[in-house]
Amino acid sequence: MFKKILIANRGEIALRILQACRELGVATVAVHSTADRDSLHVTYADENVCIGPPASVASYLDAESILSAATVTGADAVHPGYGFLAENARFAEQVAESGFAWIGPRPETIRLMGDKAKARQTAEAAGVPVLPGSREPLADAAAAAASAGEVGYPVILKAAAGGGGRGLRIVHRAEEVEAQYTTAREEAGKAFGDGSIYVEKYLAAPRHVEFQVFGDRDGRVAQLGERECSIQRRHQKLIEEAPSPALDAELRRAMGEAAVRLCEAVGYENAGTIEFLLDGEGAGGRQDFYFMEMNTRIQVEHPVTEMVTGVDLVKLQIRVAAGEPLGLPAAMAANGHAIECRINAEHPERFTPSPGRLTVFRPPGGPGTRVDTHAYQGYVVPPYYDSLLAKLIVWDESRPAALARMSRALDLFVVAGIDTTIPLHQEILRDEDFRAGRFSTRFMERFCERRRARGEA
C-alpha cells in the first residue's frame, strides 16, 4: 500500500479521496490554488501545497507544479479525481516518468478511449453495438456532409476528443452541415486542443445509461451495475440513480456483458464507466442500446453505485493501483435504490452561476442519507470553477421509498447567501413523468418548456 498520496484536484472529490486515504491509513497531500486556500480538503490534508493563482490553467491544470509538489512532499502516488487532468494521457505518463504511481488506467488506454472515434472502432471490434456513423474523423465539411448523407438525418457532429457537452452540434438538414461543422470544430479546438469531428446518428429521445466497471493489472474485470443519467441539461447531468428504472433483467445482463467485453478488449485497469444510449423505439417495441463513450476515471455520480453495492470505489481505486487484486464478482446486483441530486451554486431557473459566501449551510442527515461536499457555513464559493456545491445521495429499499427520502432530504437542506438548484430538484421530484420513470435525455428541455408556458421562467 502507498504511504502518501497527492490529490491532484479540488472540491468535494478531493475531500472524498482524502477520506478514503485516511481510512486506509495513507497520508495525504492537498494541492490548491490561492482561491482554495480555505477549502476543507486543504484543512484536513496532512500537508498542502499552493500551486498557483485561481485560474485552472495556472494551477489545477499545471502538470509541472503538481509534480513538483509531489516531489517536494515525498508522495509516492497521484490521484487525479475527475475533471482537470484526470483523463489526460500525457499527464499520466508524466506521473509515471517522475517515479510516482498513477491511480487510474494506463496512459495508452486513456488515450485510446479518450478519442471517441477510435473508441467507437474499438467497441465495434469487441462486438459492442454502436450507432451508425463515420469510422474516422472527418477531413472537412464536405466529408461531414457525405457521411451524414450515408447515415441519414438527423445526425450529431461530435468532437473526437470531446466531453462536457462541448463540440456537439445536431444537424437536421444537409444545408446546415457546413456551418455546424465549422462551429463544432472551432469549439472543440478551443476546448480540447483537437478539432477532430466525426458524425453519428442522432437519437431524438434516448436514455443515458452507464455501467460502472473496474479492472486490475492481472486482467480481471467486473461491472458493478448501471446508473440512470438521463436527467441532464445541455449534456450536464443533474440527477443520477441506480438501478435504472428502464432496464429489465435481460437488458441489464446484455449491457453489463457488453461493458465487460469492451474492458477486456482493451485490458482495462482501475475505475471506468461505459456509457450507453438506450433507444426505446426499436422494432417490435424492443429497447436497443449503443455504445456512446468511455470515461477513464471515477465519475461524479459514483456514490449511487457505492450505496447499492456497498463497495467503496475510491478505496478500491487505490488498492488496485497498489497492485492488490480486484476481489469482486464479474457482475454485482443492486441492493435497494439510490438517487443523487447535484446541488449546484446556480440560479434554479436561469442556471446562471451564483458564487459568494454561504451565510447558512445546513445539510440534511438521517437514515440512508449522504452528503458529499467541500462546503461549510462561512465558506466562499469561488467564481473560477465548476458550480458543484454538494452531492445529496439517498438510499432506500425501493425507488418510491428513495424518492420520498430524497424529497425529505431536499426540504431539510438549507443554504443561504447564494442561489442553489435545490428548488429545481424539488420541482423535478414532484414531476409525474419523473416519478413514474418515464423520461429521456429530453426531459429537461420539455420540463423547462412547461415552466415557460406557466410563466415561471
N, C-alpha and C positions, 0 to 999 in steps of 0.2 A: 504493500500500500504506500501511497505517496506520503511525504512528510509535510509538504507545504504546497498549496495550490494558489496561483494568481488567478483572480476572477477578472476577465477582460470584458467587463460590462458594467451596467449601472441599474438603478431602479429595482423593481420587485424581483427580477430574475437574479440579479447579483445577490440580493438578500436570501433568496431561495437556495442558491448554490452554497452560500456561506452556512446556512443552517444544516444542509446535508453534510458539509465538511465537518462541522462541529460534532455531529452525531457519529461520524466515522473517526473522530479523534485526529483530524487533519488540520494543521494551521492554515490560516488564510491571509492573502494579501489583496486589499482592495485598491484599484486604481480609480482615479476620479478627476474630473475637470474642476476648475475653480468654482463653477456654478453648483457643483455637487458636494462641496466640502462638508455640508451639514446633512448629507443623506445617511440613512440608517446603515447601509452596507459599509460605509466608511467608519461610522461609530463603532460597529460591532466587530469589524475585522481585527485580526491580531496585529496587522501592520497595514499602513495605507501610504500610497504614493500619488502625489498630484502629477498628472501627465500633460497638463496644458490648459488653455483657455476654454470657454464654453463651447465654441464651435466644434462639432463632432470631428471634422476633418483634421483639426489640430489637437485632438485628444483621443477619443474612443476609436477613431479610425487611423490613428498614427501608430503603425506597427512598430517602428523603431523605439518610440517612447515606451510602449508596453513591454517590449522585450528587454529594454534597459531596466525597467522596474523589476522584471522577473530576475534579472541577473543580480542587481543590487541587493535584493531581499533574499536571495538564495532559494527561490521557488524551484520545484522540480517538475511542475506541470502547469498547464494553462487551460482553463475552462472558458470558452468563448460565449456561453449562453446562447441567446438568439439575437438576430439583427447584427448591426455593426459588422464585425469581421468573422462572424460565425460560419459563413459559407464562402469564405474567401480562401480558395485553394492555395494561393501563394502565401498567405499568412500562415496557414497550417504547415506549409513546407518550411517557412522561416522559423517557426517554433521548434520543429524537429532539428533543423540545421543549427540552431542555437543551443541544442542539448537539452531541451525540455520535452516532456511528454505532452501530446496533444489529446485533449479529452473530446474526441469526436471521430468521425470517419476518416479514412485515409485521404490525403490530398487528391489523389487521382480519381477517387470516387466522387469527391465533391466537384471536381472539375467536369467529370463525365455527366453526372446527373444535374449539375447546375446549368448545363447547356440544354435547353428544353428540346431543341431539335434532335440532338444526339440521344437525349433521354427517351424520346419517342421511339427512335430507332431501336434502342436497347430493349425497351418494353415490348415492342413488336416482335423482336427476335426471341424474346423469352415466352412468347405466347400470351402476352397480356393484351387485352383489347385496347386499341387506340382509335381515336376519331379520324376520319379521312382528312388528309392534309398533305402539305409538302414535306418531303423527306429531308430536304436540305434548306438552309437559309436562302432567301430569295435575293437574286443579284440586283434587281431594280423593280420599279413599279410595273413594268411590262411583264416581268416574270410573275409578280404577285397577281396581276390580272389573269394571266394564263392559268395559274394554279387555282385561283378562285373559281374560274370558269369550269375547270375539271371537277372540283369538289362540289360546286353548286351553292348558290347563295341561300341564306346569309352565311358569311364566314367571319372569323375573327383573326385579325392580324396580331401576332404575339411576339414580343421581344424574346429572342432565344436565351438571353441572359437575365430575363426579367424577374419581377417579384413585386409584391405590394400594390398590384394593380396598375403599375406604370408600363408604358409601351404596349398598351392594348387598345385596339380600335375595332369596333364592329362595323362590318360593311354589308349593306343590303342590296346594292346595285353596282354594276360594273363601272358606271361613271363616277362612283365615289372612291374607287380604289387608289388612284394616283395621289389625291390629296390626303387620304387617310394613311397611306403607306409612308408618305413623306413626314407626316406628323408623328406617327408611331416610331419611325426610325430616329428622328431628331430627339424625341423624348427618351428613347432607350439609350441613345448615345450619351446624353447628358447625365442620365441616372446611373448607368452601369458601365460607361466607357466602352460599350459594344452596341452598335446599332443594328445588329443582325435581326432580321424579321422572318418569321415563317407564317404560313396560312394553316388554319384548322377550321373544320366545320363548326358552325356556331349552333349550339342548342339553345332554344328560346327560353326554356324554363326548367333547367336541370336541378338536381340536388347536388350538394357538395358533401361527399362522404370520404373521410380519410381513415387510414389504418395506421396505428402505432406499430412500428417494427423495431427490432433490436437484433444485432448480431455480435458475435465475439470473434476473436482472432483465430479460433480453431474451426471456424466455418459453421457454427451453429447459428440458426436463425429462428426467431419466434415473432409472432404477431400477437398483440395484446388487445385486439378488438378495435372497433371503429368509433369514430366521433362524428356526429352530425354537425356540419358547419355551414349550413345554407343561409342562416340569418346573417347577412353581411350587407354593407353599404359601400359602394364603389370598390368592391373586392376586398374590403377590410372586414374581418369577422367581428361580430358583436356578441353573439350568443353561441355556445357550443354545448353539446350534450352527448352522453354515452349511456346506453347504446342508441343507435339511430332508430327512430320510430318507423322508418321506411323499409327496413330490412327484415325479411323472414329468415329462417334458419338456413335454407338452401342458398339464398343470395349471399348471406353473410359468409357461409363456408366458401363459396366460389370466389368472392372478392378477397377474403383472407388468404386463400391458397394462391391467388394471383400475386398478392403483395409479397408473400414469402418467395415465390418463384422468381420474382424480379430481384429481390435481395440476394438470393443465392446466385443469380446470374452475374452479379457484379461483386460478389464476395463482400457483402456489406458488413461493416463493423460499427458498433455503438448505436445510438438512438437515431431514428429517422422516421419519416412519415411519407406514406404513399397516398397521394391524393387522387380521388376518382370523381368523375362526373357521372351521375345516375340519371338516366333518361327514362321517364315513365311512359313514353309514347312508342315503345317497341311493338312489333307485330304481335297480335293476339293479346294485347294488354300487358305483355311482359315488361320488366324493367331491365334495360341494358346498361352496363357500366363500361366506362372508358377511362384509361389512364390519363391523368392530366399533368402531374408533375411529382417530383420527389423533393422533400425538404430534408437536407442532410444535417440536421441539428435537432435539439429539443424544441418543441413547439410552445407557443404562449399558452395554448389550451391543454397542456399535458396534465394538469390536475384532475380533469374529469376522468381520465384513464386511471390515474392513481386511486381515485375514490372508488371505482368499480372493480378494480383488480387487487388493491392492497399492496401494489408494488411501488416503491419509491424510485421513480425513473431517474432522478438526478443522482442518487446514490449508486444506482445500477450503472449509470454512465461512468462514474468514477471507478467503480470496481472493474468494469470491463476494460477500461483504458489502462488499468494497472495490471492487466493480464489474467484476471480471475474469469472462470467460466460463467456463461450466461445463467445457467441454473434455472431455466424456465421451460415449461412445456411448449411444444411447437405452436399451440393456439390456446388462448385463455378466454374463458367465458365471463361475461359481465355479471357482477353480483349487485342487483338493485339498479338504480338510475341516478346519474349525476348531471347537473347543469351548471354551466359557468356563464356569468354575465361580466363583460369587460366594462368596468366603470372608468370612463374617460373624463378628463378635465376639459369638457366641451359644453357648449350650449346645447341642450337636448333637442332643440328644434332647428336652429340654424347650423349646428355642427361646427361652429367656429371655436378655435382654441380659447381656453379660459385659464391662463396662468395666474398666480397670485398666492397670497398667504391663506392657509387653512385656519380660520378662526375657530372652527369646531370640526372635529373629526372623530366620530363615534361609530366604529364598525360593529356589526351585529355579531352575536355568538349563539350558543345553544347547540343542541344535538345535531350532528350531520352538517354543520356549517363551518366553512373555512374561508378566511380572507387572506390572500397573498398581496401584500402591499409594502411599499417603502415609505408610505406617508404617515404623518402623525400631526396632532394638533400643534399649530405654530409653524409647520413646515411650509416653505415657499416653493410652489410648483414653478420650475423654470420654464421659460418660453422656447427653449432651444431644442427640445427633444420630443419624442413621441408622447402623446397626451395620456397614455395609460396611467391611471392613478391607482387602481386596485382591481383585483380579480375576486369576485364573490362566487364561491363554489358551494353547492349544497348536494347532499346525498340523501336518498330515501329508498324504500323498498320497491317503489313503482314510479312511473312518470307522473301520474296525477299527484301522488304524495310529494314528489320532488318539486313540482310546480307550486304546490301550496307552501312548501317550506321556503322556496325562493321568494315568493310573494311576501311572506312574513319577514324574511331577512332584508329585502329591499326597503320595506316600510320602516325597519329599525335602523337602517344605515343613514346616519345624519352627517352631512357635510355642509359647512357654511364658509363663506369668504370667496368662493369661486362657484362657477356653474359646473354641474356634472351631468352625466347621462342617466342618473338613477331614475328620474321621471320617465325617460324614454323606455327603459327596461320595464318599469311598472306598467306602462301602457301596452307594450308588446305582450306581456304576460296575461293581459286581460283580453287579447285578441282571440276571437273564436277559432280562426283558422290555425293560429299557432298552438293553441291549447289542444286542438284535435290532431296536430301533427300534419296538417295539410299545408305545406309550404314548399317553396323552391328558392333559388338564389334571387328570384324576382320579388320576393316577399317585401323587402324594404321599399322598393320602388312603388309598389301598389299601396303599401302602408302609408307612405308619405303623400301619395295622390289622394287617399281618403282623408288624410289630415287637411290637405289644402281645400278639398271640397267642403269640409266642415268649417273652414275659415280659421283653423287652429295654427297654421304655419304658413 
